[in-house]
Amino acid sequence: MDLASHIRRVPDFPKPGILFYDISTLLAHSGAWRETIDRMAEAIRPMQPDLLAGIESRGFLAAAPLALALGKGFVMVRKRGKLPGRTVSHAYALEYGEDVVEVQDGMIERGQRVVLVDDLLATGGTAAASIELLRKVGAEVPAAAFIIELMGLGGRERLDVQEVRTETVLQFPA
């Protein structure tokens, strides 16, 4: 199945000059969505994860059904202040300022193999910060999986430096 044909391209969103790759049209087509999850599961299964971690918020859309397909648990990586209870945080630099990602304390046991999941890999900043956060709580992170990779923005290389295998279903030029 040609999954790329199920990705809508929206020019000048969210600002002029940006071509946005919208997965809403993929989600709306049950056959294409099933094929996407099946392909991601096939790529992740050899990593033998104990858990999948999805990055807020579109990463949840992929990680939750993927965890179910693999018979694994799912944890959320969210922006600061979005998770109830005690959390563990990791701050990371942005071009102008900083941001913070968090996981709930006690959701990941030391030594568990956790595969990170998101919809899109571009520069890899949030993914890299999420990997650092997962390692901070004791996880082993053998891989990260994405529906779409925007080529030429350095995301894959950024994760390679962290010795994390990168799996993607679709690749598009940036």
MDAnalysis code that builds the backbone (N, CA, C; Angstrom):
import MDAnalysis as mda
import numpy as np

u = mda.Universe.empty(522, n_residues=174, atom_resindex=np.repeat(np.arange(174), 3), trajectory=True)
u.add_TopologyAttr("name", ["N", "CA", "C"] * 174)
u.add_TopologyAttr("resid", np.arange(1, 175))
u.add_TopologyAttr("resname", ["MET", "ASP", "LEU", "ALA", "SER", "HIS", "ILE", "ARG", "ARG", "VAL", "PRO", "ASP", "PHE", "PRO", "LYS", "PRO", "GLY", "ILE", "LEU", "PHE", "TYR", "ASP", "ILE", "SER", "THR", "LEU", "LEU", "ALA", "HIS", "SER", "GLY", "ALA", "TRP", "ARG", "GLU", "THR", "ILE", "ASP", "ARG", "MET", "ALA", "GLU", "ALA", "ILE", "ARG", "PRO", "MET", "GLN", "PRO", "ASP", "LEU", "LEU", "ALA", "GLY", "ILE", "GLU", "SER", "ARG", "GLY", "PHE", "LEU", "ALA", "ALA", "ALA", "PRO", "LEU", "ALA", "LEU", "ALA", "LEU", "GLY", "LYS", "GLY", "PHE", "VAL", "MET", "VAL", "ARG", "LYS", "ARG", "GLY", "LYS", "LEU", "PRO", "GLY", "ARG", "THR", "VAL", "SER", "HIS", "ALA", "TYR", "ALA", "LEU", "GLU", "TYR", "GLY", "GLU", "ASP", "VAL", "VAL", "GLU", "VAL", "GLN", "ASP", "GLY", "MET", "ILE", "GLU", "ARG", "GLY", "GLN", "ARG", "VAL", "VAL", "LEU", "VAL", "ASP", "ASP", "LEU", "LEU", "ALA", "THR", "GLY", "GLY", "THR", "ALA", "ALA", "ALA", "SER", "ILE", "GLU", "LEU", "LEU", "ARG", "LYS", "VAL", "GLY", "ALA", "GLU", "VAL", "PRO", "ALA", "ALA", "ALA", "PHE", "ILE", "ILE", "GLU", "LEU", "MET", "GLY", "LEU", "GLY", "GLY", "ARG", "GLU", "ARG", "LEU", "ASP", "VAL", "GLN", "GLU", "VAL", "ARG", "THR", "GLU", "THR", "VAL", "LEU", "GLN", "PHE", "PRO", "ALA"])
u.atoms.positions = np.array([
    [0.840, -1.182, 0.000],
    [0.000, 0.000, 0.000],
    [0.884, 1.244, 0.000],
    [0.516, 2.212, -0.799],
    [1.251, 3.473, -0.885],
    [0.808, 4.396, 0.244],
    [1.462, 4.288, 1.388],
    [1.068, 5.081, 2.551],
    [1.311, 6.574, 2.348],
    [2.305, 6.920, 1.553],
    [2.599, 8.337, 1.304],
    [1.401, 9.052, 0.688],
    [0.604, 8.328, -0.070],
    [-0.568, 8.953, -0.694],
    [-1.650, 9.288, 0.336],
    [-1.519, 8.787, 1.535],
    [-2.483, 9.069, 2.603],
    [-2.016, 10.188, 3.537],
    [-0.902, 10.817, 3.214],
    [-0.398, 11.952, 3.987],
    [-0.737, 13.233, 3.230],
    [-1.526, 14.085, 3.859],
    [-1.899, 15.356, 3.217],
    [-0.771, 16.361, 3.424],
    [-0.443, 17.080, 2.387],
    [0.568, 18.140, 2.459],
    [-0.157, 19.478, 2.534],
    [0.153, 20.252, 3.572],
    [-0.501, 21.539, 3.790],
    [0.569, 22.627, 3.710],
    [0.594, 23.388, 2.616],
    [1.607, 24.441, 2.492],
    [1.330, 25.615, 3.441],
    [2.410, 26.256, 3.849],
    [2.350, 27.454, 4.682],
    [1.636, 27.237, 6.012],
    [1.827, 26.046, 6.595],
    [1.272, 25.767, 7.918],
    [2.364, 25.143, 8.775],
    [2.571, 25.582, 9.981],
    [1.803, 26.569, 10.731],
    [2.192, 28.016, 10.433],
    [3.202, 28.194, 9.561],
    [3.572, 29.562, 9.176],
    [4.084, 29.531, 7.738],
    [4.170, 30.691, 7.106],
    [4.604, 30.743, 5.710],
    [5.958, 30.063, 5.491],
    [6.037, 29.312, 4.393],
    [7.284, 28.634, 4.042],
    [7.408, 27.219, 4.569],
    [6.502, 26.809, 5.441],
    [6.534, 25.462, 6.013],
    [5.552, 24.577, 5.253],
    [6.000, 23.386, 4.865],
    [5.113, 22.380, 4.279],
    [4.835, 21.359, 5.373],
    [3.581, 21.324, 5.828],
    [3.172, 20.464, 6.937],
    [2.688, 19.130, 6.392],
    [3.225, 18.036, 6.926],
    [2.799, 16.683, 6.555],
    [1.771, 16.231, 7.588],
    [0.510, 16.200, 7.175],
    [-0.618, 15.961, 8.062],
    [-1.001, 14.481, 8.075],
    [-0.933, 13.845, 9.250],
    [-1.292, 12.430, 9.354],
    [-2.790, 12.218, 9.561],
    [-3.568, 13.309, 9.676],
    [-5.018, 13.160, 9.883],
    [-5.664, 12.312, 8.798],
    [-5.226, 12.495, 7.562],
    [-5.791, 11.725, 6.452],
    [-5.381, 10.256, 6.527],
    [-4.219, 9.984, 7.075],
    [-3.787, 8.604, 7.298],
    [-4.649, 7.959, 8.379],
    [-4.878, 8.686, 9.467],
    [-5.695, 8.180, 10.565],
    [-7.127, 7.908, 10.127],
    [-7.630, 8.691, 9.180],
    [-9.014, 8.568, 8.726],
    [-9.245, 7.353, 7.824],
    [-8.166, 6.764, 7.312],
    [-8.273, 5.603, 6.423],
    [-7.866, 4.358, 7.205],
    [-8.848, 3.546, 7.602],
    [-8.561, 2.422, 8.502],
    [-7.531, 1.451, 7.925],
    [-7.584, 1.184, 6.639],
    [-6.622, 0.256, 6.039],
    [-5.203, 0.806, 6.062],
    [-5.065, 2.080, 5.747],
    [-3.740, 2.708, 5.753],
    [-3.204, 2.821, 7.178],
    [-4.091, 3.134, 8.130],
    [-3.666, 3.243, 9.527],
    [-3.222, 1.878, 10.043],
    [-3.977, 0.833, 9.737],
    [-3.611, -0.527, 10.145],
    [-2.254, -0.912, 9.546],
    [-2.052, -0.600, 8.269],
    [-0.780, -0.920, 7.600],
    [0.379, -0.167, 8.263],
    [0.153, 1.073, 8.640],
    [1.192, 1.865, 9.315],
    [1.584, 1.212, 10.636],
    [0.602, 0.867, 11.444],
    [0.875, 0.229, 12.735],
    [1.557, -1.124, 12.527],
    [1.112, -1.898, 11.532],
    [1.738, -3.194, 11.243],
    [3.206, -3.028, 10.855],
    [3.498, -2.036, 10.022],
    [4.892, -1.806, 9.606],
    [5.756, -1.356, 10.774],
    [5.201, -0.494, 11.613],
    [5.965, -0.043, 12.786],
    [6.206, -1.207, 13.739],
    [5.198, -2.048, 13.942],
    [5.345, -3.209, 14.832],
    [6.419, -4.153, 14.302],
    [6.427, -4.374, 13.001],
    [7.432, -5.252, 12.391],
    [8.846, -4.703, 12.609],
    [8.991, -3.373, 12.525],
    [10.303, -2.749, 12.717],
    [10.742, -2.773, 14.180],
    [9.792, -2.637, 15.103],
    [10.116, -2.533, 16.531],
    [10.262, -3.888, 17.212],
    [9.504, -4.867, 16.786],
    [9.488, -6.178, 17.446],
    [10.898, -6.728, 17.710],
    [11.842, -6.666, 16.746],
    [13.188, -7.206, 17.020],
    [13.939, -6.493, 18.147],
    [13.515, -5.282, 18.511],
    [14.168, -4.542, 19.597],
    [13.769, -5.084, 20.967],
    [12.755, -5.952, 21.008],
    [12.263, -6.573, 22.233],
    [11.984, -5.569, 23.349],
    [11.128, -4.571, 23.051],
    [10.829, -3.579, 24.093],
    [9.946, -4.160, 25.194],
    [10.104, -3.599, 26.385],
    [9.197, -3.890, 27.492],
    [8.040, -2.902, 27.486],
    [8.340, -1.685, 27.055],
    [7.371, -0.589, 27.031],
    [7.602, 0.263, 25.790],
    [6.551, 0.996, 25.401],
    [6.693, 2.033, 24.385],
    [6.393, 3.360, 25.062],
    [7.134, 4.392, 24.691],
    [6.914, 5.735, 25.219],
    [6.530, 6.634, 24.060],
    [5.364, 7.262, 24.154],
    [4.900, 8.172, 23.111],
    [5.108, 9.608, 23.530],
    [5.551, 10.424, 22.551],
    [5.770, 11.847, 22.800],
    [4.477, 12.612, 22.525],
    [4.131, 13.512, 23.451],
    [2.920, 14.337, 23.332],
    [2.886, 15.069, 22.004],
    [1.787, 15.166, 21.392],
    [0.563, 14.414, 21.575],
    [0.322, 13.431, 20.429],
    [0.780, 13.758, 19.230],
    [0.548, 12.822, 18.124],
    [1.318, 11.524, 18.300],
    [2.373, 11.542, 19.072],
    [3.080, 10.301, 19.363],
    [2.230, 9.315, 20.132],
    [1.264, 9.846, 20.918],
    [0.335, 8.960, 21.633],
    [-0.512, 8.170, 20.637],
    [-0.895, 8.832, 19.536],
    [-1.766, 8.196, 18.537],
    [-1.109, 6.971, 17.923],
    [0.198, 7.001, 17.766],
    [0.921, 5.857, 17.209],
    [1.342, 4.875, 18.300],
    [1.826, 5.378, 19.423],
    [2.385, 4.503, 20.454],
    [1.338, 3.614, 21.116],
    [0.151, 4.133, 21.362],
    [-0.865, 3.343, 22.059],
    [-1.313, 2.121, 21.250],
    [-1.732, 2.269, 19.981],
    [-2.113, 1.065, 19.230],
    [-0.917, 0.165, 18.935],
    [0.255, 0.750, 18.806],
    [1.460, -0.036, 18.566],
    [1.784, -0.898, 19.785],
    [1.661, -0.326, 20.976],
    [1.882, -1.091, 22.211],
    [0.879, -2.236, 22.301],
    [-0.353, -1.964, 21.964],
    [-1.390, -2.987, 21.984],
    [-1.056, -4.110, 20.993],
    [-0.631, -3.731, 19.786],
    [-0.278, -4.724, 18.759],
    [0.884, -5.601, 19.199],
    [1.804, -5.031, 19.971],
    [2.982, -5.767, 20.436],
    [2.764, -6.450, 21.786],
    [1.627, -6.183, 22.419],
    [1.375, -6.739, 23.742],
    [2.254, -6.128, 24.808],
    [2.548, -4.845, 24.671],
    [3.430, -4.138, 25.605],
    [2.689, -2.976, 26.255],
    [3.277, -2.416, 27.297],
    [2.709, -1.252, 27.949],
    [3.091, 0.023, 27.226],
    [2.459, 1.109, 27.639],
    [2.651, 2.414, 27.015],
    [2.754, 3.478, 28.100],
    [3.750, 4.353, 27.986],
    [3.889, 5.490, 28.891],
    [3.948, 6.773, 28.069],
    [3.528, 7.861, 28.709],
    [3.470, 9.152, 28.027],
    [4.640, 10.047, 28.417],
    [5.242, 10.676, 27.400],
    [6.221, 11.741, 27.607],
    [5.479, 13.029, 27.271],
    [5.360, 13.906, 28.290],
    [4.554, 15.119, 28.106],
    [5.327, 16.368, 28.473],
    [4.779, 17.494, 28.055],
    [5.324, 18.787, 28.445],
    [5.086, 18.999, 29.941],
    [5.860, 19.900, 30.526],
    [5.797, 20.169, 31.964],
    [4.370, 20.511, 32.408],
    [3.970, 19.914, 33.546],
    [2.703, 20.252, 34.159],
    [1.483, 19.549, 33.602],
    [1.653, 18.584, 32.715],
    [0.513, 17.910, 32.088],
    [0.213, 16.536, 32.692],
    [1.108, 16.023, 33.530],
    [0.924, 14.696, 34.129],
    [0.601, 14.817, 35.613],
    [-0.349, 14.015, 36.101],
    [-0.667, 14.058, 37.526],
    [0.379, 13.318, 38.360],
    [0.434, 13.656, 39.627],
    [1.347, 12.957, 40.544],
    [2.782, 13.414, 40.384],
    [3.675, 12.645, 40.998],
    [5.107, 12.966, 40.930],
    [5.635, 12.667, 39.537],
    [6.499, 13.537, 39.062],
    [7.089, 13.359, 37.738],
    [8.600, 13.526, 37.800],
    [9.248, 13.035, 36.762],
    [10.679, 13.253, 36.564],
    [10.789, 14.111, 35.310],
    [11.595, 15.163, 35.381],
    [11.687, 16.149, 34.308],
    [13.064, 16.171, 33.670],
    [13.073, 16.658, 32.422],
    [14.339, 16.914, 31.733],
    [14.170, 18.184, 30.910],
    [14.998, 19.192, 31.184],
    [14.976, 20.449, 30.434],
    [15.943, 20.342, 29.257],
    [15.560, 20.953, 28.152],
    [16.428, 20.948, 26.979],
    [16.329, 22.278, 26.253],
    [17.391, 22.610, 25.546],
    [17.488, 23.904, 24.875],
    [16.717, 23.911, 23.559],
    [16.057, 25.030, 23.325],
    [15.425, 25.320, 22.041],
    [16.241, 26.426, 21.376],
    [15.890, 26.757, 20.153],
    [16.611, 27.826, 19.471],
    [16.545, 29.119, 20.283],
    [15.350, 29.398, 20.848],
    [15.169, 30.589, 21.679],
    [14.528, 30.181, 22.995],
    [15.327, 29.755, 23.956],
    [14.796, 29.387, 25.258],
    [14.988, 27.921, 25.574],
    [14.065, 27.386, 26.379],
    [14.136, 25.984, 26.746],
    [12.738, 25.413, 26.909],
    [12.656, 24.102, 26.914],
    [11.411, 23.398, 27.153],
    [11.710, 22.261, 28.114],
    [10.664, 21.618, 28.609],
    [10.818, 20.543, 29.588],
    [9.880, 19.406, 29.206],
    [10.402, 18.179, 29.246],
    [9.573, 16.987, 29.073],
    [9.575, 16.215, 30.382],
    [8.467, 15.476, 30.618],
    [8.312, 14.742, 31.868],
    [7.699, 13.371, 31.632],
    [7.981, 12.462, 32.559],
    [7.273, 11.183, 32.664],
    [6.842, 11.043, 34.121],
    [5.816, 10.227, 34.348],
    [5.384, 9.985, 35.716],
    [6.414, 9.116, 36.427],
    [6.726, 9.498, 37.633],
    [7.691, 8.770, 38.441],
    [7.167, 7.357, 38.716],
    [8.022, 6.359, 38.577],
    [7.676, 4.983, 38.896],
    [7.017, 4.203, 37.766],
    [6.794, 4.816, 36.622],
    [6.147, 4.120, 35.505],
    [7.120, 3.215, 34.748],
    [8.406, 3.525, 34.837],
    [9.434, 2.763, 34.133],
    [10.396, 2.197, 35.162],
    [10.595, 0.890, 35.103],
    [11.527, 0.244, 36.021],
    [12.935, 0.300, 35.438],
    [13.891, 0.458, 36.336],
    [15.292, 0.504, 35.907],
    [15.620, -0.742, 35.080],
    [16.251, -0.514, 33.927],
    [16.659, -1.607, 33.052],
    [15.618, -2.017, 32.015],
    [14.403, -1.472, 32.092],
    [13.406, -1.818, 31.074],
    [13.817, -1.250, 29.721],
    [13.514, -2.026, 28.687],
    [13.789, -1.602, 27.313],
    [12.580, -0.813, 26.819],
    [12.818, 0.447, 26.492],
    [11.742, 1.356, 26.085],
    [12.051, 1.897, 24.692],
    [11.112, 1.702, 23.782],
    [11.225, 2.273, 22.440],
    [10.384, 3.545, 22.399],
    [10.995, 4.628, 21.958],
    [10.334, 5.918, 21.846],
    [9.557, 5.986, 20.532],
    [8.348, 6.562, 20.562],
    [7.496, 6.642, 19.373],
    [6.943, 8.058, 19.216],
    [6.978, 8.551, 17.976],
    [6.348, 9.829, 17.653],
    [5.879, 9.791, 16.206],
    [5.124, 10.801, 15.823],
    [4.613, 10.824, 14.449],
    [5.664, 11.308, 13.466],
    [6.529, 12.240, 13.897],
    [7.423, 12.908, 12.963],
    [8.805, 13.117, 13.556],
    [9.828, 12.832, 12.756],
    [11.211, 13.146, 13.123],
    [11.694, 14.241, 12.188],
    [12.024, 15.400, 12.748],
    [12.565, 16.511, 11.967],
    [13.998, 16.768, 12.449],
    [14.185, 17.735, 13.330],
    [15.526, 18.017, 13.854],
    [15.933, 17.052, 14.965],
    [14.957, 16.399, 15.566],
    [15.248, 15.417, 16.606],
    [15.419, 15.985, 17.995],
    [15.160, 17.273, 18.183],
    [15.369, 17.890, 19.493],
    [14.513, 17.299, 20.600],
    [13.212, 17.189, 20.361],
    [12.323, 16.644, 21.383],
    [12.574, 15.157, 21.577],
    [12.846, 14.439, 20.489],
    [13.146, 13.005, 20.608],
    [14.420, 12.791, 21.426],
    [15.455, 13.560, 21.142],
    [16.719, 13.426, 21.878],
    [16.514, 13.738, 23.362],
    [15.752, 14.784, 23.656],
    [15.475, 15.128, 25.054],
    [14.663, 14.033, 25.737],
    [13.723, 13.450, 25.008],
    [12.908, 12.365, 25.567],
    [13.754, 11.136, 25.853],
    [14.702, 10.846, 24.996],
    [15.615, 9.718, 25.216],
    [16.451, 9.971, 26.474],
    [16.947, 11.199, 26.625],
    [17.716, 11.532, 27.827],
    [16.853, 11.372, 29.078],
    [15.597, 11.795, 28.994],
    [14.675, 11.645, 30.121],
    [14.453, 10.174, 30.451],
    [14.194, 9.360, 29.442],
    [13.970, 7.931, 29.672],
    [15.200, 7.282, 30.296],
    [16.371, 7.651, 29.843],
    [17.606, 7.120, 30.431],
    [17.796, 7.608, 31.864],
    [17.368, 8.825, 32.114],
    [17.467, 9.404, 33.464],
    [16.685, 8.570, 34.480],
    [15.566, 7.985, 34.049],
    [14.764, 7.154, 34.963],
    [15.179, 5.686, 34.913],
    [16.267, 5.383, 34.178],
    [16.822, 4.034, 34.191],
    [16.478, 3.150, 33.017],
    [15.801, 3.688, 32.017],
    [15.431, 2.880, 30.850],
    [16.618, 2.668, 29.918],
    [16.597, 1.536, 29.246],
    [17.458, 1.313, 28.089],
    [16.619, 1.709, 26.885],
    [17.173, 2.514, 25.978],
    [16.428, 2.976, 24.806],
    [17.148, 2.478, 23.552],
    [16.745, 1.300, 23.054],
    [17.433, 0.744, 21.896],
    [17.021, 1.368, 20.569],
    [15.821, 1.981, 20.532],
    [15.329, 2.489, 19.251],
    [14.270, 3.552, 19.449],
    [14.046, 4.292, 18.375],
    [12.946, 5.246, 18.280],
    [12.277, 5.009, 16.928],
    [10.955, 5.108, 16.909],
    [10.196, 4.851, 15.686],
    [9.268, 6.021, 15.391],
    [9.182, 6.360, 14.115],
    [8.398, 7.502, 13.671],
    [7.600, 7.113, 12.438],
    [6.440, 7.728, 12.268],
    [5.681, 7.512, 11.043],
    [6.399, 8.190, 9.888],
    [6.804, 9.446, 10.086],
    [7.422, 10.256, 9.031],
    [8.775, 10.777, 9.482],
    [9.725, 10.743, 8.570],
    [11.018, 11.392, 8.784],
    [11.197, 12.456, 7.714],
    [11.513, 13.685, 8.142],
    [11.858, 14.741, 7.206],
    [13.371, 14.700, 7.014],
    [13.768, 14.334, 5.822],
    [15.187, 14.136, 5.517],
    [15.922, 15.483, 5.447],
    [17.179, 15.450, 5.852],
    [18.032, 16.615, 5.708],
    [17.970, 17.608, 6.860],
    [17.225, 17.305, 7.907],
    [17.147, 18.221, 9.048],
    [17.985, 17.750, 10.226],
    [18.645, 16.601, 10.077],
    [19.586, 16.137, 11.088],
    [19.011, 15.311, 12.225],
    [17.732, 14.993, 12.182],
    [17.122, 14.242, 13.274],
    [17.711, 12.858, 13.458],
    [17.839, 12.117, 12.369],
    [18.396, 10.761, 12.450],
    [19.822, 10.793, 12.990],
    [20.612, 11.741, 12.508],
    [21.998, 11.861, 12.955],
    [22.072, 12.209, 14.445],
    [21.137, 13.027, 14.893],
    [21.104, 13.406, 16.308],
    [20.823, 12.193, 17.192],
    [19.970, 11.296, 16.722],
    [19.673, 10.085, 17.497],
    [20.793, 9.061, 17.365],
    [21.470, 9.041, 16.202],
    [22.621, 8.154, 16.018],
    [23.700, 8.452, 17.052],
    [23.910, 9.736, 17.347],
    [24.911, 10.146, 18.343],
    [24.566, 9.549, 19.702],
    [23.276, 9.390, 19.978],
    [22.833, 8.809, 21.243],
    [22.791, 7.276, 21.173],
    [23.264, 6.722, 20.065],
    [23.290, 5.271, 19.847],
    [21.892, 4.667, 19.945],
    [20.937, 5.346, 19.300],
    [19.551, 4.891, 19.233],
    [19.227, 4.615, 17.773],
    [18.778, 3.410, 17.506],
    [18.383, 3.034, 16.152],
    [17.099, 3.775, 15.781],
    [17.033, 4.299, 14.569],
    [15.877, 5.054, 14.115],
    [15.137, 4.268, 13.039],
    [13.838, 4.063, 13.276],
    [12.968, 3.383, 12.311],
    [11.892, 4.358, 11.866],
    [11.672, 4.431, 10.548],
    [10.613, 5.286, 10.026],
    [9.838, 4.522, 8.957],
    [8.559, 4.862, 8.833],
    [7.711, 4.244, 7.822],
    [7.834, 5.006, 6.511],
    [7.824, 6.332, 6.592],
    [7.867, 7.180, 5.407],
    [8.967, 8.228, 5.547],
    [9.555, 8.598, 4.425],
    [10.555, 9.655, 4.412],
    [10.195, 10.668, 3.333],
    [10.308, 11.940, 3.698],
    [10.029, 13.025, 2.768],
    [11.173, 14.037, 2.835],
    [11.431, 14.768, 1.742],
    [12.429, 15.827, 1.813],
    [11.931, 16.960, 2.705],
    [12.858, 17.620, 3.374],
    [12.466, 18.733, 4.262],
    [12.067, 19.934, 3.429],
])
